[in-house]
Amino acid sequence: MALLSDVTGIGNIGLAGIPTTVLGTATTITGPIDINAGTIDGTVIGGSTAAAGSFTTLGATGAATFSGDVGIGVNPSYQLDVYDTAAAFAAKIKNFNGSDAGGGLWIDTRWNTAGNRPLKITSNNEGTSIFEVTGNGNVGIGTNAPNVVLHTVDASGTAVIALDDSRSNVGDTASVEFRHNGITGSIVKSSAIEDFSVAANRSSDLQFWTRNNGTQIQAATIDASGNLLLGTTTIHGLSGAGAGTFVTALNDGQLFLRNSVTTAGKGWYLGADSSSVMQVYNQAGVGVTMADGATAWSSTSDERLKDIIEPITDGLAKVRRLRSVVGKYKSDEDGVRRAFLIAQDVLAEQPEAVDQTNPDALALRSTEVIPLLVSALHDASDMIESLTARIEALEGA
């Protein structure tokens, strides 16, 4: 740093309100200084062509103008070149403005193109790119060629972007928002289910939020156990809102499906068990299965699991009143011929085999007609045996 005592051979020096006799003494100068000739620390000042690093003006407000490159700790290769070998920061910019209008560092370049670099941070003697901002607004972390708004590269094979909400309370979230013209559309967030300050209690979920007709909805959730919930926030839809699609952990291999207006807890499981048996059953465990390699569904029929109420009687007479027809569905544009029983006929004879959930479209549970057919065969068999016995008796008379 040049002190006034280091100044020699100065031509014109004007110190606002300060006499020249004070030079070389400990003096505080508050006015502007204009040096037109002489040397400071061996640097020639003035002349028709200013030397590199020469002072032109140093104003009262501290403003300084330098012609040529300026180096601090190094022979400069750039307009401002700072070099330091100490184990500390080489430079610091601090604005201690008392209002919120104070700024820090403003970098401006002429071109807004991908090839322009308003900001570049490197390491390893400039050999490794750490952070770069291109003129068209792309940001690169670990890459010197960012081709999207945020481009990260990690050569270690464990690329990580960490979002930390810095808190540990239940319900605190870290999230990523996807916006459209400044308005939040979808959100991916992780929510703390338990207090993260206690290691044994640390549990979190992963939530996927979308916007539907202006309203944010929690469309899907992966809970702390690895279950996937679609359209609901709780397993089996026992509480909360949504359609209640639920995928259990992978070792269960099942889906739980329910409609949003269905009674809470009601629904259907669909999936394979550990023996690769395909299962479709309701919340009460009633349904059908298909064994590995099978081509037909099976339903549980173990007597030990049933309460027998009554036998089916008059099976033959009931079957004789059923119409066996060939027809087509009215909605079938191709008019495919099909063999039918009529649900209304079966309803009159064996109502347990008819699904009346939709009164306008009765459905037939065909396999549940089989017991009626077996009853009819029993009746026919009894009749045949009776007739056979009568014929044998007549022939033996």
C-alpha positions as CSV (number, residue, x, y, z in Angstrom):
1,M,0.0,0.0,0.0
2,A,1.3,3.4,-0.9
3,L,1.6,5.9,1.9
4,L,1.9,9.6,1.4
5,S,5.4,9.3,2.8
6,D,6.2,7.0,-0.1
7,V,5.2,9.5,-2.7
8,T,8.3,11.0,-4.5
9,G,8.7,13.5,-7.4
10,I,5.0,14.3,-7.5
11,G,4.2,17.1,-9.9
12,N,0.8,18.6,-9.3
13,I,-1.0,17.2,-6.2
14,G,-4.1,18.9,-5.0
15,L,-5.5,18.0,-1.6
16,A,-8.8,19.6,-1.0
17,G,-8.3,22.0,1.9
18,I,-5.0,20.3,3.0
19,P,-1.7,22.2,2.8
20,T,1.2,20.4,1.0
21,T,3.4,20.7,4.1
22,V,1.6,17.8,5.8
23,L,2.8,15.2,3.3
24,G,5.1,12.6,4.9
25,T,3.3,12.9,8.3
26,A,0.4,10.9,9.7
27,T,-2.4,12.7,8.1
28,T,-6.0,11.8,7.4
29,I,-7.2,13.2,4.0
30,T,-10.9,13.3,3.3
31,G,-10.9,15.2,0.0
32,P,-10.2,14.0,-3.5
33,I,-6.6,13.4,-4.7
34,D,-5.5,14.1,-8.2
35,I,-1.9,12.9,-9.0
36,N,-0.6,13.8,-12.5
37,A,3.1,12.9,-12.2
38,G,5.8,11.2,-10.1
39,T,6.1,7.7,-8.7
40,I,4.3,5.6,-6.0
41,D,6.2,2.6,-4.8
42,G,8.3,2.8,-7.9
43,T,5.4,2.9,-10.3
44,V,5.5,5.8,-12.8
45,I,2.4,8.0,-12.6
46,G,1.1,10.2,-15.4
47,G,2.6,10.7,-18.8
48,S,0.9,10.7,-22.1
49,T,0.3,7.0,-21.8
50,A,-0.7,5.7,-18.4
51,A,1.4,2.8,-17.1
52,A,-0.3,-0.5,-16.2
53,G,-1.7,-0.2,-12.7
54,S,-1.4,3.6,-12.6
55,F,-3.8,5.6,-10.5
56,T,-6.0,8.1,-12.4
57,T,-8.3,9.4,-9.6
58,L,-9.1,8.4,-6.1
59,G,-12.2,10.3,-5.0
60,A,-13.6,11.3,-1.7
61,T,-16.1,8.4,-1.7
62,G,-13.4,5.8,-2.2
63,A,-14.0,5.4,-6.0
64,A,-10.9,4.4,-7.9
65,T,-10.2,4.1,-11.6
66,F,-7.4,1.9,-13.0
67,S,-6.2,1.7,-16.5
68,G,-5.0,-1.8,-17.5
69,D,-5.2,-5.1,-15.6
70,V,-5.0,-5.2,-11.8
71,G,-3.3,-8.0,-9.9
72,I,-3.4,-8.7,-6.2
73,G,-0.7,-11.2,-5.2
74,V,0.0,-12.1,-8.9
75,N,1.0,-10.6,-12.2
76,P,-2.5,-10.0,-13.7
77,S,-3.7,-11.9,-16.7
78,Y,-7.2,-10.5,-16.4
79,Q,-8.8,-7.2,-15.6
80,L,-8.8,-8.3,-11.9
81,D,-6.6,-11.2,-10.9
82,V,-6.4,-12.3,-7.3
83,Y,-4.0,-15.0,-6.1
84,D,-3.4,-16.3,-2.6
85,T,-1.6,-19.4,-1.2
86,A,-2.8,-19.0,2.4
87,A,-5.3,-21.5,3.9
88,A,-8.1,-18.9,3.9
89,F,-10.4,-17.3,1.4
90,A,-8.6,-15.3,-1.2
91,A,-11.3,-12.6,-1.5
92,K,-14.4,-11.4,0.3
93,I,-17.2,-9.1,-0.9
94,K,-19.3,-7.6,1.9
95,N,-22.1,-5.0,1.6
96,F,-23.2,-3.8,5.1
97,N,-26.0,-1.6,3.8
98,G,-28.5,-0.9,6.5
99,S,-31.5,-1.5,4.2
100,D,-32.7,-4.6,2.3
101,A,-31.7,-2.9,-1.0
102,G,-28.0,-3.7,-0.5
103,G,-26.5,-6.1,-2.9
104,G,-23.5,-8.3,-3.0
105,L,-22.0,-9.4,-6.4
106,W,-23.4,-8.4,-9.7
107,I,-21.9,-10.0,-12.8
108,D,-23.0,-8.8,-16.3
109,T,-21.9,-10.0,-19.7
110,R,-23.0,-8.9,-23.2
111,W,-24.1,-12.1,-24.7
112,N,-26.9,-14.4,-23.6
113,T,-25.7,-17.5,-25.4
114,A,-24.8,-21.0,-24.3
115,G,-21.1,-20.3,-25.1
116,N,-20.9,-17.3,-22.8
117,R,-19.9,-17.9,-19.1
118,P,-21.0,-15.1,-16.7
119,L,-19.8,-17.3,-13.8
120,K,-17.3,-20.1,-13.7
121,I,-15.9,-21.9,-10.6
122,T,-13.1,-24.5,-11.0
123,S,-10.7,-26.4,-8.8
124,N,-7.6,-28.5,-9.4
125,N,-5.6,-25.6,-10.8
126,E,-8.5,-24.8,-13.2
127,G,-8.7,-28.4,-14.4
128,T,-12.0,-29.4,-12.8
129,S,-15.3,-27.6,-13.4
130,I,-17.3,-27.2,-10.2
131,F,-20.0,-24.7,-11.1
132,E,-20.8,-22.8,-14.3
133,V,-23.6,-20.5,-15.4
134,T,-24.1,-20.0,-19.2
135,G,-25.3,-16.9,-20.8
136,N,-28.6,-18.5,-21.7
137,G,-29.3,-19.3,-18.0
138,N,-28.3,-22.9,-17.8
139,V,-26.5,-24.0,-14.5
140,G,-23.9,-26.8,-14.5
141,I,-22.7,-28.5,-11.4
142,G,-19.8,-30.8,-12.1
143,T,-20.0,-30.1,-15.8
144,N,-18.7,-27.4,-18.1
145,A,-21.4,-28.0,-20.7
146,P,-24.9,-27.6,-19.0
147,N,-27.5,-28.2,-21.7
148,V,-30.6,-27.8,-19.4
149,V,-31.7,-25.3,-16.8
150,L,-30.0,-27.4,-14.1
151,H,-27.5,-30.0,-15.2
152,T,-25.6,-32.0,-12.5
153,V,-22.8,-34.6,-13.1
154,D,-21.2,-36.8,-10.4
155,A,-18.4,-39.1,-11.6
156,S,-18.4,-41.0,-8.3
157,G,-21.4,-43.1,-9.2
158,T,-23.4,-41.9,-6.2
159,A,-24.9,-38.7,-7.6
160,V,-27.0,-37.0,-4.9
161,I,-29.1,-33.8,-4.7
162,A,-30.0,-33.3,-1.0
163,L,-33.0,-31.2,0.0
164,D,-32.9,-30.5,3.7
165,D,-35.6,-28.6,5.5
166,S,-33.2,-28.3,8.5
167,R,-35.9,-29.3,11.0
168,S,-36.9,-32.6,12.6
169,N,-40.5,-32.1,13.6
170,V,-43.4,-34.4,12.6
171,G,-45.0,-33.1,9.4
172,D,-41.9,-31.1,8.2
173,T,-41.3,-31.6,4.5
174,A,-38.6,-31.2,1.9
175,S,-40.1,-30.8,-1.6
176,V,-39.5,-30.1,-5.3
177,E,-42.1,-28.0,-7.1
178,F,-42.9,-28.1,-10.8
179,R,-44.3,-24.7,-11.9
180,H,-46.0,-23.4,-15.0
181,N,-45.7,-19.7,-15.6
182,G,-44.9,-19.2,-11.9
183,I,-47.9,-21.2,-10.7
184,T,-47.3,-24.5,-8.8
185,G,-48.4,-27.6,-10.7
186,S,-47.1,-30.8,-9.3
187,I,-45.0,-31.4,-6.1
188,V,-42.9,-34.2,-4.9
189,K,-42.3,-34.0,-1.2
190,S,-40.9,-36.1,1.6
191,S,-42.7,-35.7,5.0
192,A,-41.4,-36.6,8.4
193,I,-43.8,-39.1,9.9
194,E,-42.0,-39.2,13.3
195,D,-39.6,-36.9,15.1
196,F,-36.3,-37.1,13.3
197,S,-34.4,-36.0,16.4
198,V,-34.7,-39.5,17.8
199,A,-32.8,-42.0,15.6
200,A,-35.0,-45.0,16.4
201,N,-38.2,-43.1,15.3
202,R,-37.0,-41.7,12.0
203,S,-39.6,-42.5,9.4
204,S,-40.7,-40.6,6.3
205,D,-42.9,-41.0,3.2
206,L,-42.7,-39.8,-0.3
207,Q,-45.7,-37.9,-1.6
208,F,-46.7,-37.0,-5.2
209,W,-49.1,-34.1,-5.5
210,T,-50.8,-32.9,-8.7
211,R,-53.2,-30.1,-9.5
212,N,-56.7,-31.0,-10.6
213,N,-59.1,-28.2,-11.7
214,G,-57.1,-25.7,-9.6
215,T,-56.9,-27.8,-6.5
216,Q,-53.7,-29.5,-5.2
217,I,-54.4,-33.2,-4.4
218,Q,-52.2,-35.9,-2.9
219,A,-52.4,-38.3,-5.9
220,A,-49.9,-41.0,-4.7
221,T,-47.9,-41.9,-1.7
222,I,-45.1,-44.3,-0.9
223,D,-45.3,-44.8,2.8
224,A,-42.5,-45.6,5.3
225,S,-43.0,-49.4,4.8
226,G,-42.7,-49.2,1.0
227,N,-46.5,-49.5,0.3
228,L,-47.8,-47.6,-2.7
229,L,-51.1,-45.8,-2.1
230,L,-52.9,-44.3,-5.2
231,G,-55.7,-41.9,-4.6
232,T,-55.7,-42.4,-0.8
233,T,-53.5,-41.5,2.1
234,T,-54.1,-44.6,4.3
235,I,-53.9,-48.3,3.8
236,H,-57.2,-49.9,2.8
237,G,-58.8,-46.5,2.7
238,L,-60.1,-46.9,6.2
239,S,-59.8,-43.1,6.6
240,G,-58.9,-40.2,4.5
241,A,-60.0,-39.4,1.0
242,G,-59.5,-41.0,-2.4
243,A,-60.2,-44.1,-4.4
244,G,-58.2,-46.3,-2.2
245,T,-55.9,-48.2,-4.5
246,F,-53.2,-49.8,-2.4
247,V,-50.2,-51.9,-3.2
248,T,-48.7,-53.8,-0.3
249,A,-45.0,-54.3,0.2
250,L,-43.3,-56.4,-2.4
251,N,-43.1,-59.6,-0.4
252,D,-47.0,-59.6,-0.2
253,G,-47.3,-58.9,-4.0
254,Q,-51.0,-57.7,-3.8
255,L,-53.1,-54.8,-4.9
256,F,-56.0,-53.6,-2.8
257,L,-58.6,-51.8,-4.9
258,R,-61.7,-49.9,-3.8
259,N,-63.9,-47.2,-5.2
260,S,-64.0,-43.9,-3.4
261,V,-67.7,-44.2,-2.6
262,T,-67.4,-47.7,-1.2
263,T,-67.9,-48.3,2.5
264,A,-64.6,-47.8,4.3
265,G,-62.6,-51.0,4.5
266,K,-64.4,-52.8,1.6
267,G,-62.4,-53.7,-1.5
268,W,-60.6,-56.4,-3.4
269,Y,-57.2,-57.9,-3.2
270,L,-55.5,-58.9,-6.4
271,G,-52.0,-60.5,-6.6
272,A,-49.9,-63.6,-6.2
273,D,-48.8,-65.3,-3.0
274,S,-45.4,-66.8,-2.2
275,S,-46.4,-70.0,-4.1
276,S,-47.3,-68.0,-7.2
277,V,-51.0,-68.7,-6.7
278,M,-53.0,-65.9,-8.3
279,Q,-55.6,-64.6,-5.8
280,V,-58.7,-62.4,-6.2
281,Y,-60.6,-62.0,-2.9
282,N,-62.4,-59.3,-0.9
283,Q,-61.7,-57.9,2.5
284,A,-63.3,-60.9,4.2
285,G,-61.0,-63.3,2.3
286,V,-63.8,-64.6,0.0
287,G,-62.8,-65.0,-3.7
288,V,-61.1,-67.2,-6.2
289,T,-57.6,-68.4,-6.9
290,M,-55.6,-69.8,-9.9
291,A,-52.8,-72.2,-9.1
292,D,-49.4,-71.8,-10.9
293,G,-49.9,-73.5,-14.3
294,A,-53.6,-73.8,-14.0
295,T,-56.1,-72.7,-16.7
296,A,-59.2,-72.3,-14.5
297,W,-60.2,-70.4,-11.4
298,S,-60.8,-72.2,-8.1
299,S,-63.0,-71.1,-5.2
300,T,-62.7,-72.2,-1.6
301,S,-65.2,-75.0,-0.9
302,D,-63.8,-76.7,2.2
303,E,-66.6,-78.0,4.3
304,R,-64.7,-77.0,7.4
305,L,-65.0,-73.3,6.4
306,K,-68.8,-73.5,5.8
307,D,-72.1,-73.5,7.7
308,I,-74.5,-75.7,5.8
309,I,-78.0,-74.1,6.0
310,E,-80.2,-76.4,4.0
311,P,-80.0,-78.8,1.0
312,I,-81.3,-77.8,-2.5
313,T,-84.5,-79.6,-3.2
314,D,-86.7,-80.1,-6.3
315,G,-83.6,-79.6,-8.4
316,L,-85.0,-81.4,-11.5
317,A,-88.3,-79.4,-11.5
318,K,-86.4,-76.1,-11.0
319,V,-84.0,-76.9,-13.9
320,R,-86.9,-77.8,-16.2
321,R,-88.2,-74.3,-15.7
322,L,-84.9,-72.7,-16.8
323,R,-84.7,-71.6,-20.4
324,S,-81.6,-72.7,-22.3
325,V,-81.3,-70.4,-25.3
326,V,-78.9,-69.1,-28.0
327,G,-78.8,-65.3,-28.5
328,K,-76.6,-62.2,-28.6
329,Y,-76.1,-59.1,-26.5
330,K,-78.0,-56.1,-27.7
331,S,-74.8,-54.0,-27.4
332,D,-72.8,-56.4,-29.5
333,E,-72.4,-54.8,-32.9
334,D,-70.9,-58.0,-34.3
335,G,-73.9,-60.0,-33.3
336,V,-71.9,-63.0,-31.9
337,R,-74.2,-66.0,-31.1
338,R,-73.8,-67.1,-27.5
339,A,-75.4,-69.8,-25.3
340,F,-77.3,-68.3,-22.4
341,L,-79.2,-69.0,-19.2
342,I,-81.6,-66.2,-18.3
343,A,-80.8,-64.5,-15.0
344,Q,-84.5,-63.8,-14.3
345,D,-85.3,-67.6,-14.6
346,V,-82.5,-68.5,-12.3
347,L,-83.5,-65.8,-9.8
348,A,-86.9,-67.4,-9.5
349,E,-85.4,-70.8,-8.8
350,Q,-82.0,-70.3,-7.2
351,P,-81.7,-66.6,-6.2
352,E,-78.4,-67.2,-4.5
353,A,-76.8,-67.6,-7.9
354,V,-77.8,-64.2,-9.2
355,D,-76.0,-60.9,-8.5
356,Q,-78.6,-58.2,-8.0
357,T,-76.1,-55.4,-7.3
358,N,-77.4,-53.6,-10.4
359,P,-81.1,-54.1,-10.6
360,D,-81.1,-52.9,-14.3
361,A,-78.5,-55.5,-15.3
362,L,-78.8,-58.7,-13.4
363,A,-75.6,-60.9,-13.5
364,L,-75.4,-64.7,-13.2
365,R,-72.8,-66.4,-11.2
366,S,-72.6,-69.5,-13.4
367,T,-70.5,-71.7,-11.1
368,E,-73.2,-71.3,-8.4
369,V,-75.8,-72.8,-10.8
370,I,-73.8,-76.1,-10.7
371,P,-75.2,-77.1,-7.2
372,L,-78.7,-76.8,-8.7
373,L,-77.7,-79.0,-11.6
374,V,-76.3,-81.6,-9.3
375,S,-79.5,-81.5,-7.3
376,A,-81.4,-82.1,-10.5
377,L,-79.2,-85.0,-11.4
378,H,-79.8,-86.5,-7.9
379,D,-83.6,-86.2,-8.6
380,A,-83.2,-87.7,-12.0
381,S,-81.1,-90.5,-10.6
382,D,-83.7,-91.2,-7.9
383,M,-86.4,-91.3,-10.5
384,I,-84.4,-93.6,-12.8
385,E,-83.6,-96.0,-9.9
386,S,-87.3,-96.0,-8.9
387,L,-88.5,-96.7,-12.5
388,T,-85.8,-99.4,-12.9
389,A,-87.0,-101.1,-9.7
390,R,-90.6,-101.1,-11.0
391,I,-89.6,-102.5,-14.4
392,E,-87.6,-105.2,-12.8
393,A,-90.5,-106.0,-10.5
394,L,-93.0,-106.2,-13.4
395,E,-90.6,-108.3,-15.5
396,G,-90.2,-110.7,-12.6
397,A,-93.9,-111.1,-12.0
